[in-house]
């Protein structure tokens, strides 16, 4: 895909877009999509059709990474269609804690996504997994395999964002930068240490393996013993955008976040490339 095609309107048959880079880094943005197919949207509430729980603008926020030589994978469809960062069988990521599922039926605010009696059942859930979930994960796995064939170690970076205060998931306010490595199992200790050090040097409010330890993608694909290191970065949205509708991107705020992210990615690449 060339640069002119990257931000053009989606074609009818597109589920995702993949920018192929030159270095051992894949950035996955599974909640960047905000579109909802019309046949699904007609069964949703008016509020849900605006997809308020999108990881707004993370594609724009991470656009600089293409210039670093990263591959970037971003979806078209909203997490309300199917959550690409959940296991296909719907297994909970955080047992005993509140979370949205493979096919969410309530918003982060606890409001119903579907009109009465319109929530999907098992056959439709399976069909959505096949139509929307599987193609994204096939592209993710194939890209990692290709990168891994060219380098002994590769990095999968999961880019996410969320509102800073979300009682459904956590009390109080979330730290601005939330690094998840599945409690140190999805990447090497050296890589985690380097990323933590960059956050400390940047002087930003942060947590490591706090409320967000990494979702399905980080947990499933992160196999440092096999040369695939995976981390998740969950950002508080107010650092780069307005959290309320219409969710405006704020370039001046975003530039500071991009500097921190760029430093983290450059340090991480130095580790995986053995420099």
C-alpha positions in Angstrom: 0.0 0.0 0.0 1.4 3.4 -0.9 1.0 6.6 1.1 -1.7 8.0 -1.2 -4.0 5.1 -0.4 -3.5 4.9 3.4 -6.1 7.5 4.4 -8.5 7.3 1.5 -12.1 6.2 2.1 -12.6 2.5 2.6 -13.5 0.3 -0.3 -16.7 -1.9 0.2 -14.8 -5.1 0.7 -12.0 -3.8 3.1 -11.9 -5.0 6.7 -8.4 -3.6 7.5 -5.4 -1.9 6.0 -1.8 -3.0 6.3 1.2 -0.8 5.8 4.2 -2.9 5.2 7.4 -1.5 6.7 11.1 -2.4 6.5 12.0 -3.1 10.2 11.1 -5.8 12.7 8.1 -3.8 14.2 4.4 -4.3 13.7 2.0 -1.8 15.3 -1.5 -3.2 15.7 -4.4 -0.8 16.4 -7.4 -3.1 16.9 -9.8 -0.6 18.3 -9.0 2.3 15.9 -12.0 1.4 13.7 -15.3 3.2 14.2 -17.5 2.2 11.3 -20.5 -0.1 11.8 -22.1 -2.0 8.9 -25.6 -0.7 8.3 -27.3 -4.1 8.9 -25.8 -4.1 12.4 -26.3 -0.4 13.1 -30.0 -0.5 12.5 -30.4 -2.7 15.5 -28.4 -0.4 17.8 -29.3 2.5 19.9 -28.7 6.0 18.5 -25.9 6.5 21.0 -24.2 3.2 20.2 -24.2 4.0 16.5 -21.7 6.8 17.2 -19.2 4.2 18.5 -18.2 6.3 21.6 -15.8 3.6 23.0 -13.5 3.8 20.0 -9.8 4.3 20.5 -10.1 7.6 18.7 -7.4 8.8 16.4 -4.7 6.3 17.4 -4.0 5.7 13.7 -3.2 9.4 13.4 -1.3 9.4 16.6 1.0 6.6 15.5 1.3 7.7 11.9 4.8 8.8 12.5 5.8 5.2 13.1 5.6 4.4 9.4 8.5 6.7 8.9 10.5 4.6 11.4 10.0 1.6 9.1 7.2 0.0 11.1 4.4 -2.1 9.6 1.0 -0.8 10.8 -2.3 -2.7 10.9 -5.5 -0.9 11.5 -9.1 -2.1 11.2 -12.1 -0.5 9.6 -14.9 -1.7 11.9 -15.8 -0.7 15.5 -15.2 -2.9 18.4 -19.0 -3.1 18.7 -19.0 -5.2 15.6 -16.4 -7.6 17.1 -13.6 -6.9 19.6 -10.4 -7.9 17.8 -8.5 -7.8 21.1 -10.6 -10.6 22.7 -10.3 -14.4 22.2 -12.5 -15.8 19.5 -14.2 -18.1 22.0 -15.1 -15.1 24.3 -13.0 -16.2 27.2 -12.6 -13.4 29.8 -9.3 -11.5 30.0 -9.7 -10.4 33.6 -11.8 -13.0 35.4 -13.8 -11.4 38.3 -13.4 -7.9 36.9 -15.8 -5.9 34.7 -14.9 -5.9 31.0 -16.6 -5.9 27.6 -16.7 -9.1 25.7 -16.1 -10.4 22.2 -19.3 -8.9 21.0 -20.0 -6.0 23.4 -23.7 -5.5 24.5 -23.1 -2.5 26.7 -21.0 0.6 26.4 -18.2 1.7 28.9 -20.9 3.8 30.5 -23.1 0.7 31.1 -25.7 1.6 28.5 -27.2 -0.9 26.2 -25.7 -1.1 22.7 -28.7 -2.9 21.1 -32.3 -2.1 20.9 -34.6 -4.4 23.0 -34.3 -8.0 21.7 -31.8 -7.1 19.0 -28.5 -8.4 20.6 -26.8 -11.1 18.5 -26.9 -14.7 19.4 -24.5 -17.6 18.8 -24.9 -18.1 15.1 -24.4 -14.4 14.4 -21.5 -14.2 16.8 -19.8 -17.0 15.0 -20.4 -15.3 11.6 -19.0 -12.1 12.8 -15.8 -13.8 14.1 -15.4 -15.4 10.7 -16.1 -12.3 8.7 -14.3 -9.6 10.7 -12.1 -11.2 13.4 -10.4 -13.9 11.5 -9.1 -11.7 8.6 -7.5 -9.2 10.9 -5.8 -12.0 12.9 -4.7 -13.8 9.8 -3.0 -10.6 8.6 -1.5 -10.0 12.0 -0.1 -13.6 12.1 1.2 -13.5 8.6 2.9 -10.2 9.0 4.6 -11.4 12.2 5.7 -14.5 10.4 7.1 -12.5 7.5 9.0 -10.2 9.8 10.2 -13.1 11.9 11.6 -14.7 8.7 13.8 -11.7 8.2 15.0 -11.0 11.8 15.7 -13.1 14.9 13.5 -10.9 17.0 10.5 -8.7 16.2 8.2 -6.4 18.3 4.4 -6.4 18.2 3.2 -3.1 19.7 -0.5 -2.8 20.6 -1.6 0.8 20.4 -4.7 1.6 22.5 -6.4 4.6 24.3 -9.3 5.1 26.7 -11.0 7.8 28.7 -9.1 8.7 31.8 -12.1 8.0 34.2 -14.1 4.8 33.5 -15.7 3.4 36.7 -16.7 0.2 34.8 -13.1 -0.8 34.6 -11.2 1.1 37.4 -11.7 3.5 40.2 -10.3 7.0 40.2 -8.2 8.2 37.2 -6.0 6.0 35.1 -2.3 6.9 34.7 -1.6 8.6 31.4 0.6 5.8 30.0 -0.1 2.2 30.8 2.4 -0.3 29.6 1.3 -4.0 29.6 3.5 -7.0 29.2 1.3 -9.7 30.7 3.3 -9.4 33.9 6.6 -9.7 32.0 5.8 -12.8 30.0 5.0 -11.3 26.6 8.4 -9.7 26.1 11.9 -10.0 27.3 12.9 -8.5 30.7 15.4 -6.3 28.8 12.8 -4.8 26.6 10.4 -4.1 29.4 13.2 -2.5 31.4 14.2 -0.2 28.5 10.5 0.9 28.0 10.1 1.6 31.7 13.3 3.6 31.7 12.0 5.7 28.8 8.8 6.5 30.6 10.7 7.5 33.7 13.1 9.7 31.8 10.1 11.4 30.0 8.7 12.2 33.5 5.2 11.1 32.5 2.5 9.6 34.7 2.6 5.9 34.1 2.0 2.4 35.3 3.5 -1.0 34.2 1.2 -4.0 34.3 -1.4 -2.2 36.3 -5.1 -2.3 35.4 -4.2 -3.0 31.8 -1.7 -5.9 31.5 -2.3 -6.5 27.8 -5.3 -8.0 25.9 -5.7 -11.1 23.9 -3.3 -10.0 21.1 -0.4 -9.2 23.5 -1.0 -12.4 25.4 -1.5 -14.7 22.4 1.2 -13.5 20.1 3.9 -12.5 22.6 6.4 -15.3 22.7 9.8 -13.9 23.5 11.4 -17.3 23.6 10.4 -17.6 19.9 11.5 -14.1 19.0 8.2 -12.3 19.1 8.0 -9.6 21.8 4.6 -8.1 22.4 3.6 -5.1 24.5 0.4 -3.0 24.9 0.3 0.7 25.5 -3.0 2.1 26.8 -3.0 5.9 26.7 -5.4 8.3 28.4 -7.2 10.1 25.6 -7.2 13.6 27.2 -3.4 13.7 26.5 -4.0 14.0 22.8 -7.7 14.7 22.1 -11.0 15.8 23.7 -12.7 12.9 25.4 -16.2 14.2 24.8 -18.1 14.1 21.5 -17.1 14.9 18.8 -13.8 13.6 20.1 -11.6 16.2 18.4 -7.9 15.5 17.9 -5.6 18.1 19.4 -2.4 18.2 17.4 -0.4 20.3 19.9 -1.1 18.0 22.8 -0.6 15.0 20.5 2.9 16.1 19.5 4.1 15.7 23.1 2.7 12.1 23.3 4.2 11.3 19.9 7.6 12.3 21.2 7.3 9.9 24.1 6.0 7.1 21.9 8.7 7.7 19.3 11.4 7.5 22.0 9.9 4.2 23.3 9.7 2.7 19.8 13.3 3.7 19.0 14.6 2.2 22.2 12.6 -0.9 21.7 13.9 -1.3 18.1 17.4 -0.9 19.4 16.8 -3.9 21.7 15.1 -6.2 19.1 17.6 -5.3 16.4 20.5 -6.0 18.8 22.0 -2.5 18.6 
